Each structure stands twice: as structure tokens, then as C-alpha cells.
Amino acid sequence: SRAGALLIDLAMIVGAMIGMTLILFKIAEGAGITVDGGTNPAAHAVQALGVLWVIALFLFRNAWFLFFELGPRGATPGKRIVGIRVAARGSGTSGARLTTEAVIARNLVRDIELFMPVIFFFSAWADGGDTALAGWAGLVWFAIFALFPFFNRDRLRCGDLIAGTWVVEAPRRKLEHALSAGSVAYGRSEQTG
């Protein structure tokens, strides 16, 4: 479920990035700005839009997890879809609201666990030649972190272990509320009947 949640979140992030890219292209097109590589004001405007694009990509990828996991549900949209959330772990704080430091730590470690080795692997294979060994090193690096939850009792990934968090199943409160409201109404009808 964790891998599925991550894939859903990454798909949403990529969709948001594509949407932002299309919006920036429409803004440039509407302003009559074209990429010509010159030093005129229009070329500087294209460079400014490029900077905005890079900032937006950074925010979508890094702030996505921070924003949603620091929220009251402790879950990204992907986690909510698959029915899990992030909770603080430890004595007396299990299930408590997450701290900013914990969410930042677990998400920075995700870069080391997932994004860095994948980028390392694909860039090594794209270069070819003598870098094939580097590609295998990236693959091993990824495999170590991907298999890490299978070698500890609580099935924690490295980021959860460092941050003092874990991923738990989220209760279905809407169904619980509907069932309790239905039983209260049923009890009242018995009393009046």
C-alpha cells in the first residue's frame, strides 16, 4: 500500500508539473514571447519564466509531502486513497500529530532512499561505456533501501526509523459515523414504537 500511495502521489505531482509547464507556455504565448536565444527583453522574459518553472518543480516535488503530512490527516492524497497515514511513534506519542522536524526528516531521507539512486542509475546507463558499474551501484543502492522494511520488526523504511514515525492504516471515520448515526436512529424508532 505504501508503494501504491507513493506512485499515486508521484503521478499527481507529475500531472501538476505538466499543468504548470503548460500554464507557463500559455503565459509566454499570450505575451508574444518566443525562445530565440537573443539578449532582447523577450529573451530575458523567457529566462524569468524558466526560473519560475524550476521553482515550481522544486515546490511540487518537495513541498507536496510536507504540506499534506503536516496537515490534520497526516496523509498525502495517495496515502488517503489507499487508506494509510503517517503517525508519530514512541512511548505515549503513538498516533500523535507529526512534528515539522519529523516530516522534513522522513522526506529528506526519501531523496536518499529513492530519488538519488534512481537518478544515479538512469544517468549512468544513459552515458553508457565505463559507467555501467556505476549503474549497478545505483541499482544496489536502491535495492538496499527498498528492501529495508523487510528486515525490521515494524516494517519501517529508513526515513521512518530516523524520523520517529510509522505508516499506519487510517480509520474510515465516515462509515463509522454513518453506522453510529443509523443505530441511534434505529434505537429511537424502537423506543417510540
DRENDO-1510 file (C-alpha; in Angstrom, 1 decimal, always signed):
<recs>
REC; n; res; u; v; w
REC; 1; SER; +0.0; +0.0; +0.0 .
REC; 2; ARG; +2.9; +2.4; +0.7 .
REC; 3; ALA; +4.4; +1.8; -2.8 .
REC; 4; GLY; +0.9; +2.3; -4.3 .
REC; 5; ALA; +0.4; +5.5; -2.4 .
REC; 6; LEU; +3.8; +6.8; -3.5 .
REC; 7; LEU; +3.1; +6.0; -7.1 .
REC; 8; ILE; -0.3; +7.8; -6.9 .
REC; 9; ASP; +1.4; +10.8; -5.3 .
REC; 10; LEU; +4.2; +10.9; -7.9 .
REC; 11; ALA; +1.6; +10.7; -10.7 .
REC; 12; MET; -0.3; +13.6; -9.2 .
REC; 13; ILE; +3.0; +15.6; -8.8 .
REC; 14; VAL; +3.9; +14.9; -12.5 .
REC; 15; GLY; +0.4; +15.9; -13.5 .
REC; 16; ALA; +0.8; +19.2; -11.6 .
REC; 17; MET; +4.2; +19.8; -13.1 .
REC; 18; ILE; +2.9; +19.2; -16.6 .
REC; 19; GLY; +0.0; +21.6; -15.8 .
REC; 20; MET; +2.4; +24.2; -14.5 .
REC; 21; THR; +4.5; +23.9; -17.6 .
REC; 22; LEU; +1.5; +24.3; -19.9 .
REC; 23; ILE; +0.4; +27.3; -18.0 .
REC; 24; LEU; +3.8; +28.9; -18.3 .
REC; 25; PHE; +3.9; +28.2; -22.0 .
REC; 26; LYS; +0.4; +29.8; -22.4 .
REC; 27; ILE; +1.6; +32.9; -20.5 .
REC; 28; ALA; +4.6; +33.2; -22.7 .
REC; 29; GLU; +2.5; +32.6; -25.8 .
REC; 30; GLY; -0.1; +35.2; -24.7 .
REC; 31; ALA; +2.6; +37.7; -24.1 .
REC; 32; GLY; +4.1; +37.1; -27.5 .
REC; 33; ILE; +7.4; +35.7; -26.1 .
REC; 34; THR; +9.4; +33.3; -28.2 .
REC; 35; VAL; +12.6; +31.5; -27.5 .
REC; 36; ASP; +15.2; +33.0; -29.8 .
REC; 37; GLY; +18.3; +32.8; -27.6 .
REC; 38; GLY; +18.9; +36.6; -28.0 .
REC; 39; THR; +19.6; +39.3; -25.5 .
REC; 40; ASN; +16.4; +41.3; -26.1 .
REC; 41; PRO; +13.8; +41.8; -23.4 .
REC; 42; ALA; +11.7; +38.9; -24.6 .
REC; 43; ALA; +14.6; +36.5; -24.2 .
REC; 44; HIS; +15.1; +37.8; -20.6 .
REC; 45; ALA; +11.4; +37.2; -20.0 .
REC; 46; VAL; +11.8; +33.6; -21.2 .
REC; 47; GLN; +14.7; +33.2; -18.8 .
REC; 48; ALA; +12.5; +34.5; -16.0 .
REC; 49; LEU; +9.7; +32.1; -16.9 .
REC; 50; GLY; +12.3; +29.3; -16.9 .
REC; 51; VAL; +13.3; +30.3; -13.4 .
REC; 52; LEU; +9.7; +30.3; -12.2 .
REC; 53; TRP; +9.3; +26.8; -13.8 .
REC; 54; VAL; +12.3; +25.4; -11.9 .
REC; 55; ILE; +11.0; +26.9; -8.6 .
REC; 56; ALA; +7.5; +25.4; -9.3 .
REC; 57; LEU; +9.0; +22.0; -10.0 .
REC; 58; PHE; +11.0; +22.1; -6.8 .
REC; 59; LEU; +8.0; +23.1; -4.8 .
REC; 60; PHE; +5.7; +20.5; -6.3 .
REC; 61; ARG; +8.2; +17.7; -5.6 .
REC; 62; ASN; +9.4; +18.7; -2.2 .
REC; 63; ALA; +6.5; +20.6; -0.6 .
REC; 64; TRP; +3.9; +18.1; -1.7 .
REC; 65; PHE; +4.7; +15.6; +1.0 .
REC; 66; LEU; +5.5; +18.2; +3.7 .
REC; 67; PHE; +2.2; +20.1; +3.1 .
REC; 68; PHE; -0.1; +17.1; +3.3 .
REC; 69; GLU; +1.7; +15.1; +6.0 .
REC; 70; LEU; +1.8; +18.2; +8.3 .
REC; 71; GLY; -2.0; +18.5; +7.8 .
REC; 72; PRO; -4.6; +17.2; +10.3 .
REC; 73; ARG; -4.9; +13.9; +8.5 .
REC; 74; GLY; -1.1; +13.2; +8.3 .
REC; 75; ALA; -1.5; +11.8; +4.8 .
REC; 76; THR; -0.9; +12.8; +1.2 .
REC; 77; PRO; -3.7; +12.2; -1.3 .
REC; 78; GLY; -2.1; +8.9; -2.4 .
REC; 79; LYS; -2.0; +7.7; +1.2 .
REC; 80; ARG; -5.6; +8.7; +1.8 .
REC; 81; ILE; -6.7; +6.8; -1.3 .
REC; 82; VAL; -5.0; +3.6; -0.2 .
REC; 83; GLY; -6.2; +4.1; +3.4 .
REC; 84; ILE; -2.9; +4.8; +5.3 .
REC; 85; ARG; -1.4; +7.8; +7.1 .
REC; 86; VAL; +1.8; +8.8; +8.9 .
REC; 87; ALA; +1.8; +8.8; +12.7 .
REC; 88; ALA; +4.4; +9.6; +15.3 .
REC; 89; ARG; +5.8; +6.6; +17.1 .
REC; 90; GLY; +7.2; +6.2; +20.6 .
REC; 91; SER; +6.0; +5.9; +24.1 .
REC; 92; GLY; +3.0; +8.0; +24.8 .
REC; 93; THR; +3.0; +9.7; +21.4 .
REC; 94; SER; +1.8; +7.0; +19.1 .
REC; 95; GLY; -0.7; +8.4; +16.7 .
REC; 96; ALA; +0.0; +12.0; +17.9 .
REC; 97; ARG; +0.3; +14.8; +15.4 .
REC; 98; LEU; +3.5; +14.9; +13.5 .
REC; 99; THR; +6.2; +17.4; +14.1 .
REC; 100; THR; +7.6; +19.5; +11.4 .
REC; 101; GLU; +11.1; +18.1; +12.1 .
REC; 102; ALA; +9.9; +14.5; +11.7 .
REC; 103; VAL; +8.1; +15.2; +8.4 .
REC; 104; ILE; +11.1; +17.0; +7.0 .
REC; 105; ALA; +13.5; +14.2; +8.1 .
REC; 106; ARG; +11.4; +11.4; +6.6 .
REC; 107; ASN; +11.0; +13.2; +3.3 .
REC; 108; LEU; +14.7; +14.2; +3.0 .
REC; 109; VAL; +15.6; +10.6; +3.6 .
REC; 110; ARG; +13.2; +9.6; +0.8 .
REC; 111; ASP; +15.5; +11.6; -1.6 .
REC; 112; ILE; +18.4; +9.4; -0.4 .
REC; 113; GLU; +16.4; +6.2; -0.5 .
REC; 114; LEU; +14.6; +6.6; -3.8 .
REC; 115; PHE; +15.3; +9.6; -6.0 .
REC; 116; MET; +19.1; +9.8; -5.7 .
REC; 117; PRO; +19.8; +6.2; -6.6 .
REC; 118; VAL; +17.2; +6.2; -9.4 .
REC; 119; ILE; +18.7; +9.3; -10.9 .
REC; 120; PHE; +22.2; +7.9; -10.4 .
REC; 121; PHE; +21.2; +4.6; -12.1 .
REC; 122; PHE; +19.5; +6.1; -15.1 .
REC; 123; SER; +22.2; +8.7; -15.7 .
REC; 124; ALA; +24.9; +6.1; -15.5 .
REC; 125; TRP; +23.0; +3.9; -18.0 .
REC; 126; ALA; +22.3; +6.8; -20.3 .
REC; 127; ASP; +26.0; +7.6; -20.5 .
REC; 128; GLY; +26.9; +4.0; -21.3 .
REC; 129; GLY; +30.6; +2.9; -21.7 .
REC; 130; ASP; +32.6; +2.7; -18.5 .
REC; 131; THR; +29.7; +3.9; -16.3 .
REC; 132; ALA; +27.9; +0.6; -16.4 .
REC; 133; LEU; +29.4; -0.3; -13.0 .
REC; 134; ALA; +28.1; +3.0; -11.6 .
REC; 135; GLY; +24.6; +2.0; -12.9 .
REC; 136; TRP; +24.8; -1.3; -11.0 .
REC; 137; ALA; +26.0; +0.5; -7.9 .
REC; 138; GLY; +22.9; +2.8; -8.2 .
REC; 139; LEU; +20.7; -0.3; -8.5 .
REC; 140; VAL; +22.2; -2.0; -5.4 .
REC; 141; TRP; +21.8; +1.3; -3.5 .
REC; 142; PHE; +18.1; +1.4; -4.4 .
REC; 143; ALA; +17.6; -2.3; -3.6 .
REC; 144; ILE; +19.1; -1.9; -0.1 .
REC; 145; PHE; +16.7; +0.9; +0.8 .
REC; 146; ALA; +13.7; -0.7; -1.0 .
REC; 147; LEU; +14.2; -4.0; +1.0 .
REC; 148; PHE; +15.0; -2.3; +4.3 .
REC; 149; PRO; +11.4; -2.6; +5.6 .
REC; 150; PHE; +11.6; -6.4; +5.2 .
REC; 151; PHE; +14.4; -6.7; +7.7 .
REC; 152; ASN; +13.0; -4.9; +10.8 .
REC; 153; ARG; +10.1; -6.0; +13.0 .
REC; 154; ASP; +7.9; -2.9; +12.5 .
REC; 155; ARG; +8.4; -2.8; +8.7 .
REC; 156; LEU; +9.8; +0.7; +8.8 .
REC; 157; ARG; +11.6; +2.3; +6.0 .
REC; 158; CYS; +14.8; +4.1; +6.8 .
REC; 159; GLY; +13.1; +7.6; +6.8 .
REC; 160; ASP; +10.5; +6.4; +9.3 .
REC; 161; LEU; +13.2; +5.0; +11.6 .
REC; 162; ILE; +15.2; +8.2; +11.5 .
REC; 163; ALA; +12.1; +10.5; +11.9 .
REC; 164; GLY; +10.4; +8.5; +14.7 .
REC; 165; THR; +7.3; +7.9; +12.5 .
REC; 166; TRP; +5.5; +5.0; +11.0 .
REC; 167; VAL; +2.8; +4.4; +8.5 .
REC; 168; VAL; -0.5; +3.1; +9.9 .
REC; 169; GLU; -3.9; +2.2; +8.5 .
REC; 170; ALA; -6.2; +5.2; +8.6 .
REC; 171; PRO; -9.6; +4.5; +10.2 .
REC; 172; ARG; -12.7; +5.0; +8.0 .
REC; 173; ARG; -14.4; +7.7; +10.1 .
REC; 174; LYS; -17.2; +8.4; +7.6 .
REC; 175; LEU; -18.5; +4.8; +7.6 .
REC; 176; GLU; -18.1; +4.7; +11.4 .
REC; 177; HIS; -20.1; +7.9; +11.8 .
REC; 178; ALA; -22.8; +6.8; +9.4 .
REC; 179; LEU; -23.2; +3.5; +11.2 .
REC; 180; SER; -23.4; +5.1; +14.6 .
REC; 181; ALA; -26.0; +7.6; +13.3 .
REC; 182; GLY; -28.0; +4.8; +11.9 .
REC; 183; SER; -28.0; +2.8; +15.1 .
REC; 184; VAL; -29.1; +5.9; +17.1 .
REC; 185; ALA; -32.0; +6.5; +14.7 .
REC; 186; TYR; -32.9; +2.8; +14.9 .
REC; 187; GLY; -32.9; +2.9; +18.7 .
REC; 188; ARG; -35.1; +5.9; +18.8 .
REC; 189; SER; -37.7; +4.3; +16.5 .
REC; 190; GLU; -37.8; +1.3; +18.8 .
REC; 191; GLN; -38.5; +3.5; +21.8 .
REC; 192; THR; -41.3; +5.4; +20.1 .
REC; 193; GLY; -42.9; +2.3; +18.7 .
</recs>
